[in-house]
Amino acid sequence: MAAGIKDKVAILGMGCSKFGERWDMGIEDLILESFLACVKNAGIEKKDIDACWMGLYFDEISGGKSGITVSSTLKLPFIPITRVENKCATGTEAFRGACYAVASGAYDMCLAVGVEKLKDTGFGGLPGGGTDGQIDVLLGADRTAPGAFAQLASAYEAAYNIPMKKIKEAMAHISWKSHQNGSKNPLAHLRNTPSVEKILNAPMIAYPSGLFDCCGVSDGAAAAIVTTPEIAKRIKKNQEIIYVKSLQIACSSGEEAMYTDWDGASILTTSKAAEKAYKEAGITNPREEISMMEVHDCFSITELVTMEDLQISPRGGAVDDVLNGFFDLDGSVPCQTDGGLKCFGHPIGASGIRMLYEMYNQLQGKWPEERQVKNPKYGLTHNLGGFPNRNVVSVSIIGK
């Protein structure tokens, strides 16, 4: 019977490049920046790495379809490299591959790298990539991400009879919180601190989402080295070991879009992945046991709904939790401690590993006091790629 991955893999080291409009950097430079920080943190040499997983979503405009970009850039010693893509869960997918390889006993030490170069590719936002299949014809292949996710707010309003004015106030607080946290993060893309009033009065993008309710895209890379707990303890003597507690991914079956009573006020894949992740990690009360989170805040309303899908807030209760500061840096379950997608940035292939990088350093108590969570035990990360009714979601939990 399957036993899951809990405590079978340890994170030996992590690294992250600065995210932003890195006009001066190619994809190879970003990979190298994150890798050098990663191996230094891990305390190893690249000859110790047995295999690598590379996460890159938009292959045609940056790194190509294979893992050769990583191997030739880092001059890795002829080891296997697997390139993966899974929408916005691409980075987490790379991390999952490396972890499963170690847990299986196939390798002692594996590298996961996530990278994306989006800012100087000729596109204002995400590049157009055609459709994901014939179903897009039925759903409308010309729909936009802001429009699709804005509909979450309308459905949420209808489902719980919460005035849109209050929902918008909660969305503004979410954005304000991310900007406050991002301003303390030297690697973040956006470090400005707009007021709640400015956020509420910003130009409308897709009602009720204004300019500050939408994340942008960035250039960046992040890396992780994973190994067995035994090897980690030998290398990291007298240091806190951070373990992988659970790794779960759920993909839409098509039910949400076609023939069920889904009300559009939640993301079903998040709920499904979260249930499995908590079971694998042995967590029975997420609101009390999860110390902090990095969730996929592509839009403010997405973050709000995610709080309920992850069972941190009760259904219909996330608005009050947000406005009461429950998810603030000094709140009960801090969320987006590094600024999130909104402010750290969103190079798609790197985002999942970037989230783990933040949780890893928080768990080790590495950050300055102004941005360090007090005594964390578990850190959760969440990615959502696609649209509310057709997507892939990853939920990962790491801890002491």
N, C-alpha and C positions, 0 to 999 in steps of 0.2 A: 504493500500500500504506500502511496506517495506520502512522503514526510515533509515536503516543502524545503525551503532554503534557509530557514531561521538558524542563525549563528554558525552556518557552515562556511561563510566567507567573511573575511575582514577587509576593510579598506585600509590599504597601507599608506597611500598618499593621494593628494589631489592638487590640481592647479587650474588656473583660469586666466585667460587673457583679459585685458581691458575690453569692454564692449563699447561699440559706438560707430561713428562714421570713420572707419579706419582707412581713409583714402591712401595713406602711405604704406599700407600693408596688403600683401597678397595672401591667399589662403594658406600658403606654405608658412609665411611669417606668423600667422595667427596660431597655427598648429604648434610651431616651435615655441612660441611664447608660453602657451599653456603647458606644453610637455616639459620644458625646462623647470618650470615652477613645480610640476608634479613629481618629477624624479628627485628633485632636491628635497621636497617634503617627505617623500617615501624613504629616502636614504639608501637608494640603490643605484645601480648603473643599468644602462639600457640592455647590456648583454644578459641581464637577469630575467628579461621579459620573454616569455615563451610564445605568446600569441597576442593578437590585437584585434579589436573590433572598432570600426570607424563609422560614425553616424554622420551622414550628409544627405540632405533631402533634395535640393535642387542641383543635381549632378551636372547638368548641361552647361550651367553658367559659372561653375567654379572648379570643382575637384575631379570631375569625370566619374565614370561608373565603377571603377575598381578601387581597391585599397592602396594602389601603387603611390598615390599622392602622399600618403602617410609614410610608407616604407622608404621612399626615395628622399623625402624631406628630412626624416629623422635618421636616415641611414641605419635602419633596423637590420639586424643580422639574418636576413633571409628567413624570417619567421612568417607563419600564416597570418594574413590580414583579411578580414571579412568586412566588406562595406554593407551597411544596412540602412534602410529608410522605412519610416512608419509615421508619416506626417509629423505632427508636433511632438510625438513620442519618440522621435528618431534617436535623440541622445540617450534616453532611458533604455531604448532597445539595444544600443551598443553596450551600455553598462550591464544589461541583463545577460547578453551573450557572454561577456567576460566573466561574470559571476557564475553562470551555469557551467562554464568550462572548468573553473576552479572547483566548484562543488562536486562535479562529476569525477574528479580525480584525473582528468586528462592533462591538466597543466597545473603547475605550482603558482605561477604568477602571470597575470594578464593585464593588458592595457586597454582602456576604452577611451576613445577620442571623439568628441563631437565638435563639428565646425560648420560654419556657414558664412558666405560672403555675399551680402545682399545690397550694399549701399551704392556701389558704382557699377551696376550691371545694366543700367538703362531703364530700370523700372522704378516707379515712384513708391510702390508698395511691394507686395509679393508678386513674383513673375506669374504670368498666366501659364497654366500647364495642361490645358485641355480638360477633359472630364475623367472621372474615376470609373466610368462604365456607363452602360445604357441607362441605368437608373437615374443618372443626372438629367437625362432628357425629360424624364417625368417630373423631376423636382425643380427644374429650371436651372440650367447650367450657367446662366448669366447672373445668378443671385450674388449678393455681396456679403462678406463676413459681417460688416457693421449692421447691415439690414437683418441678416438671419439671427444674430445674437441679440439685437434690440427687441426682437419678438419675444425673447425670454422674459423681458420686463413686463410686457403686456399680459402674457400668460400668467406670470407670477401675481400680478395685480388681481387678475380675475380669480385665480385659484384660492387666494387667501384674503381677498377683500381688503387689501392694504392700499391706501391712497397713493397714487403715483407721486405726489409731492414728497411723501415720506420715503418712498423707494429711491427717488432721485437724491434726496438728502443723504441716504445711506451710500449710494453710489459715489457721491462727492466725497464722503468721508473715506471711503476705500481708496480713492485716487489720492486724496490728501495724505493719508497714512503712508502710501507707497512712496510719494515724493519726499516725505519727511525721512523715511528710512533710507531711500536712495541717496539723499544728500549727504549721508554719513558714510557712503561706500565709495572709495576712490576708484573702483573698477566700473562703476555704473555709467551707463550712457547718459542718462538725464539726472542732474543733481540740483535742479531748481526746486523751489518750495512755494508753489502757488497757494493762495488762500482758498478756503472752502468757497467763499463768495466768488472768486475768480473762476473756479471750477464750475460752479453752478451757472454762471453767466457766459460761459465759453460758447463759441459757435456750435450749432447743432450738426451732428454728422448723420445720425439715424435715430430719430426719437425713440426713447429718451436719452440716448447716448450722445453726449457732447464731446468736444475735442479731447478733453482730459480723461474721458472714460475709455479711450481707445489706446492700445499699445501700438508702438511703431515697430519697425524692423531694424536690425543692427548687423554689424559684422562682429564675429567673435568666435572663440574656441574654448573648450574646457576638457580636462583630462582626469582620469582616475586610474590608479593601479590597485588591483585587488589580489588577494592571496589567501592562503589558509590561515586560520587563527593561530596555529602552531608556529608558522613562519613569521607571522606578524609579531607575536610575542617575543620571538628570538631577536628580531631586528629592532623592534620598538621597546626595548627594555625600560621598565619604569615609566612608560607612557600609557595613556588611556587608549585602549583598543576599541575601535568603532566597528560594529558588526552589522551585516545586512540581515534585517529581520524578516522582510518580505518583499517580493517583486511580483506584481500582478498587472496584466494587461487585458482589457476587454474591448472587443470590436462590435459595433452595431450589427445586429442581425437583419435589419431592415424593417423590423416590426414598428419602430417609432414612426417611420415615414408612411406606412402603408395601411395597417388594418387593426390597430389596437386602440385602447382608450387613453393612451398617453396624452396628458394635458398640456405638454409643452413648457411646463414650469419647472422642469428638472432635466438632468442629463442622466438617462438610465444607465449608460455604460459606467459612469463614475460610481453610482451606487453599487453596481455589480462588482466592479474591481475593488472597491473599498471593503465590501463584505468579505471577499476572499483574502484581501491583504490583512485585515484585522485577525481573521481566523489563523492565517499562517504565522503571524507575529505573536499570537496569544494575547491580543488586546480585546478586552470585553467592554470597556467603557471609554470610547475615544475622547469624549469631551474632557474626561478627567485624566486620561493617561497620555495623550499626545501632548508633547511639550511645545511644539512650534511647527509651522508649515510653510511650504512654498507651493502655491497652487497656480493653475494656469489662468492668470488674469488677462487674457487677450482683450477682455472688456470688463469694466467694473461690475456689470450685472452678472457676468460669468462667475467672478469670484464670489459674489453674494450667494448665488444659487449653489455653488460648489460647497459652501459651508454646511449646507443642509444635506447635500448628497453624500458628504463624507461623515455624516452623523455627528458633527461637532455642534451644530445648532439644530434645534427641533424644527420640523416643517413649519414654515411661516414665521420662524423666530429669528432668522438671521438678521433681518433689518434692525431689530432691537439690540441684538448682540453687537452689531457693527457700531451703531450709534452710541452704545454704552461703553465702547472702547475695549470690548472683549478680545479683539484681534489686534490691538495696538501693540507697539513694541513693549510696553510695560503692562500689557493686559494678561489675561489668563492663558490664552493660546495665541502668541504673536504670529502674525501671518505676513509674508513678504518682508522678512527682516532685512533683506538686501535691496529692496525696492521692487522686486518682482519683474515680470515681463515689462510692466509699465515703465519702470525707470532703469533697472539694470539693463534691460534690452531683450530682444528676441531674435537672435540668429538661430533659426529653427533647429538645425542639427546639434547645436550646443546647449540649448536651453535645459534639457532634462539633466545633463551632467552639471550644469551651472547650479541648478537647484540643490543637487546633492552636495556640491562643493560648499554651499552656504551652510547646510545642515551639519556637514562634517566638521567644519570649523567652529560652529556654534557648540556642538557636542564636546569638542576638545577645549572650549573656553579660550579660543585664539584671538577673539576680537577685542578692540578697545572697549572700555566699560560703557561708553555711550551707546553702543549697539550690540552688546553682549546680553543674551538671554540668561537669566539666573537659573543655574542648576538644571539644565535640560536633561531628559532621559531618552526621549524618542523624538526624531524628526521625520516628518512626512513630506513627500513630494508628489505632485500631481500634474500630469500633462493631458491636454485635450486637443486632438487634431481633427479637423473637419468641421462639420456643422452640428447644431444641436440635435438634429434627427438622423445624423449619419456621421459617425466619428469613431476614433480610436482613443482610448483613455488608458493611462498608466498610473498606478499608485505604488509608490515605494516607501518603505519604512526602514530607517537605520537607527541604531541606538547603541548604548553602552552595554 
